[in-house]
Amino acid sequence: MHIARFLLPLAALALAACAPAPGPAAGTLAHPQEAFWQALSSHCGKAYAGGLASTDARDTDWAGKRMVAHWAECDKTRVAIAFHVEEAPPSSGSEAVGQEQPWNRSRTWIVTREGTGADTRFTLKHDHRHADGEADAVTFYGGTTADAGSAGAQDFPVDAESVALFTREGLAASLTNVWRIEVTRRGSADARFAYQLTRRNDPTRLFRVEIDASAPVETPPAAWGW
């Protein structure tokens, strides 16, 4: 009788020890913002290839070009993704066969986060530079999330600062831009990343780049100005 009374607490302790302890992210991952940030951050340091997935006639200059997204810099509140686009091959055929084509390395997408859990907001900005590293006249434009989004996608409606920039530069078509980033965690089945642009005042506008985030490629040179 006394032995049984002694063994029961020991059995309870053994079961408790075997039970998996809740991870530190178990509660926070209930919020789609936290899951999105973890998925985005999981690719830090990696580079992946892709290309244009949309067929809008306004983007014919982008069609068929190789594209690489490189998670160039990451910390707890910022992820910088350099976007490299291969230039069009020469039409004259004057370049040597097999020679590497030049790349446009002018664009870096910068996603920052503010807050935690359900109070998290993300901001997307476009750092646009020239080959000499100088900022383009149209740079650091973007938007901030207006809702919780989802674990796999966040939308960034154009912000007031960018509206003022577009107005000043005569880019009226961009005044209702909505950017989107879609991402799945590194190592997941068919891991992917997508960057998309639509416009609230133009339902026909769609620019979309899709990246295969399941197959890393060689790290490209730094983006211009970085």
C-alpha positions as CSV (number, residue, x, y, z in Angstrom):
1,M,0.0,0.0,0.0
2,H,2.8,2.4,1.0
3,I,4.8,1.4,-2.1
4,A,1.8,2.1,-4.4
5,R,1.3,5.5,-2.8
6,F,5.0,6.2,-3.5
7,L,5.0,5.0,-7.1
8,L,2.0,6.9,-8.3
9,P,3.6,10.4,-8.0
10,L,6.8,9.0,-9.7
11,A,4.7,7.8,-12.6
12,A,3.1,11.2,-13.0
13,L,6.5,12.8,-13.0
14,A,7.7,10.4,-15.6
15,L,4.8,11.2,-17.9
16,A,5.2,14.9,-17.4
17,A,8.9,14.6,-18.4
18,C,8.0,12.7,-21.6
19,A,5.4,15.1,-22.7
20,P,6.7,17.7,-25.3
21,A,7.2,21.1,-23.8
22,P,5.4,23.9,-25.6
23,G,7.9,25.8,-27.8
24,P,8.4,29.5,-27.3
25,A,6.7,30.2,-30.6
26,A,3.7,28.1,-29.9
27,G,1.5,31.0,-28.8
28,T,2.9,33.6,-31.2
29,L,2.5,31.5,-34.3
30,A,-1.3,31.7,-33.7
31,H,-0.9,35.2,-35.3
32,P,-0.5,35.1,-39.1
33,Q,2.0,38.0,-38.9
34,E,4.4,36.0,-36.7
35,A,4.1,33.0,-39.0
36,F,4.7,35.2,-42.1
37,W,7.8,36.8,-40.5
38,Q,9.3,33.5,-39.6
39,A,8.7,32.2,-43.1
40,L,10.3,35.3,-44.7
41,S,13.2,35.2,-42.3
42,S,13.9,31.5,-42.8
43,H,15.4,32.2,-46.2
44,C,18.0,34.7,-44.8
45,G,21.4,34.4,-46.7
46,K,19.9,32.3,-49.5
47,A,19.4,33.2,-53.2
48,Y,16.8,31.7,-55.5
49,A,16.0,32.1,-59.2
50,G,12.7,32.7,-61.0
51,G,11.0,34.9,-63.5
52,L,8.0,36.9,-64.6
53,A,4.8,34.9,-64.1
54,S,2.2,37.5,-65.3
55,T,1.4,38.3,-68.9
56,D,0.4,42.0,-68.8
57,A,1.5,43.6,-72.1
58,R,2.9,46.5,-70.2
59,D,5.6,44.2,-68.9
60,T,6.9,42.8,-72.2
61,D,10.4,44.1,-71.4
62,W,10.5,41.8,-68.4
63,A,9.3,38.7,-70.1
64,G,11.8,35.8,-70.5
65,K,14.5,37.4,-68.3
66,R,16.2,35.4,-65.6
67,M,15.6,36.9,-62.1
68,V,17.3,36.2,-58.7
69,A,16.0,37.2,-55.3
70,H,18.8,37.3,-52.7
71,W,18.1,37.6,-48.9
72,A,21.1,39.9,-48.5
73,E,20.6,41.3,-45.0
74,C,18.4,40.2,-42.1
75,D,17.9,41.1,-38.4
76,K,15.0,40.9,-36.0
77,T,13.1,43.7,-37.5
78,R,14.3,44.0,-41.1
79,V,14.8,41.7,-44.2
80,A,16.4,43.1,-47.3
81,I,15.9,41.1,-50.5
82,A,18.1,42.2,-53.5
83,F,16.3,41.7,-56.8
84,H,18.6,41.0,-59.7
85,V,17.2,41.0,-63.3
86,E,19.2,39.9,-66.3
87,E,19.5,42.5,-69.0
88,A,18.1,41.7,-72.5
89,P,20.6,39.9,-74.7
90,P,22.2,42.0,-77.4
91,S,20.3,42.0,-80.7
92,S,23.4,42.3,-82.9
93,G,25.0,39.1,-81.8
94,S,28.2,41.0,-81.3
95,E,28.9,39.4,-78.0
96,A,30.8,36.1,-77.7
97,V,28.8,33.0,-77.6
98,G,28.3,31.9,-74.0
99,Q,29.3,35.2,-72.5
100,E,27.4,36.1,-69.4
101,Q,24.9,38.9,-69.9
102,P,24.9,42.0,-67.7
103,W,22.4,42.2,-64.8
104,N,20.3,45.0,-63.5
105,R,21.0,45.1,-59.7
106,S,19.2,48.3,-59.0
107,R,16.4,47.0,-56.8
108,T,16.2,45.9,-53.2
109,W,13.0,45.1,-51.4
110,I,13.1,46.0,-47.7
111,V,10.5,44.6,-45.3
112,T,10.5,45.9,-41.8
113,R,8.3,44.9,-38.9
114,E,6.9,46.9,-36.0
115,G,5.1,45.5,-33.0
116,T,4.6,41.8,-32.0
117,G,1.8,39.3,-32.2
118,A,-1.6,40.6,-33.4
119,D,-0.2,44.2,-33.2
120,T,2.5,43.5,-35.8
121,R,2.6,45.7,-38.9
122,F,4.9,45.3,-41.9
123,T,6.2,48.0,-44.2
124,L,7.6,47.3,-47.7
125,K,10.0,49.8,-49.3
126,H,11.8,49.7,-52.6
127,D,15.4,50.9,-52.6
128,H,16.1,51.8,-56.2
129,R,19.7,52.7,-57.1
130,H,21.9,53.4,-60.1
131,A,25.0,51.4,-61.0
132,D,27.2,54.0,-59.2
133,G,25.2,53.5,-56.0
134,E,23.4,56.8,-56.2
135,A,19.6,56.8,-55.3
136,D,17.2,57.0,-58.2
137,A,14.8,59.9,-58.3
138,V,12.0,57.4,-57.5
139,T,13.1,55.4,-54.5
140,F,12.1,54.2,-51.1
141,Y,8.5,54.0,-52.0
142,G,6.0,51.4,-50.8
143,G,3.3,50.8,-48.2
144,T,2.3,49.4,-44.8
145,T,0.0,46.5,-44.1
146,A,-3.5,47.5,-43.1
147,D,-4.7,44.1,-41.7
148,A,-3.4,40.8,-40.3
149,G,-3.0,39.3,-43.7
150,S,-2.1,35.6,-43.6
151,A,0.8,33.4,-42.8
152,G,1.6,33.1,-46.4
153,A,0.9,36.5,-47.8
154,Q,0.8,40.2,-46.8
155,D,-0.5,43.2,-48.8
156,F,1.1,46.6,-48.7
157,P,-1.2,49.5,-49.9
158,V,0.7,52.5,-51.1
159,D,1.4,54.9,-48.2
160,A,1.1,58.7,-48.1
161,E,4.8,59.3,-48.5
162,S,4.9,57.3,-51.7
163,V,1.7,59.0,-53.1
164,A,3.5,62.4,-52.6
165,L,6.6,61.0,-54.4
166,F,4.6,59.6,-57.3
167,T,2.7,62.8,-57.6
168,R,5.9,64.9,-57.7
169,E,7.4,62.6,-60.3
170,G,4.3,62.5,-62.5
171,L,3.5,58.8,-61.9
172,A,-0.3,59.1,-61.5
173,A,-0.8,55.5,-62.5
174,S,1.0,54.4,-59.3
175,L,-1.2,56.3,-56.8
176,T,-3.3,53.3,-56.0
177,N,-0.6,50.6,-56.0
178,V,-0.9,47.6,-53.8
179,W,2.1,45.4,-53.4
180,R,2.0,41.8,-52.2
181,I,4.6,39.4,-50.9
182,E,3.9,35.7,-50.7
183,V,6.3,33.3,-49.0
184,T,6.5,29.8,-47.6
185,R,9.0,28.6,-45.0
186,R,12.4,27.3,-46.2
187,G,12.4,23.5,-46.4
188,S,8.6,23.2,-46.8
189,A,7.2,21.3,-49.8
190,D,7.4,23.4,-52.9
191,A,8.8,26.4,-51.0
192,R,8.1,29.6,-53.0
193,F,8.3,33.3,-52.9
194,A,6.3,35.8,-55.0
195,Y,6.3,39.6,-55.5
196,Q,3.2,41.1,-57.0
197,L,1.9,44.6,-57.9
198,T,-1.8,45.4,-58.5
199,R,-3.7,48.7,-58.6
200,R,-7.0,49.5,-57.0
201,N,-8.1,51.8,-59.8
202,D,-7.1,49.3,-62.6
203,P,-8.3,45.7,-62.2
204,T,-6.4,44.7,-65.3
205,R,-3.0,45.6,-63.8
206,L,-0.9,42.6,-62.7
207,F,2.8,42.4,-62.4
208,R,4.0,39.2,-60.7
209,V,7.4,37.6,-60.2
210,E,7.6,34.0,-58.9
211,I,10.7,32.5,-57.3
212,D,11.5,28.9,-56.7
213,A,12.6,29.0,-53.1
214,S,13.2,25.2,-52.9
215,A,16.4,25.3,-54.9
216,P,19.1,27.8,-53.8
217,V,21.4,29.3,-56.5
218,E,24.8,30.9,-56.3
219,T,24.9,34.1,-54.4
220,P,24.9,37.1,-56.8
221,P,27.1,40.2,-56.4
222,A,25.8,42.9,-54.1
223,A,22.9,45.1,-55.3
224,W,24.0,48.5,-56.5
225,G,24.8,50.8,-53.6
226,W,24.9,47.9,-51.1
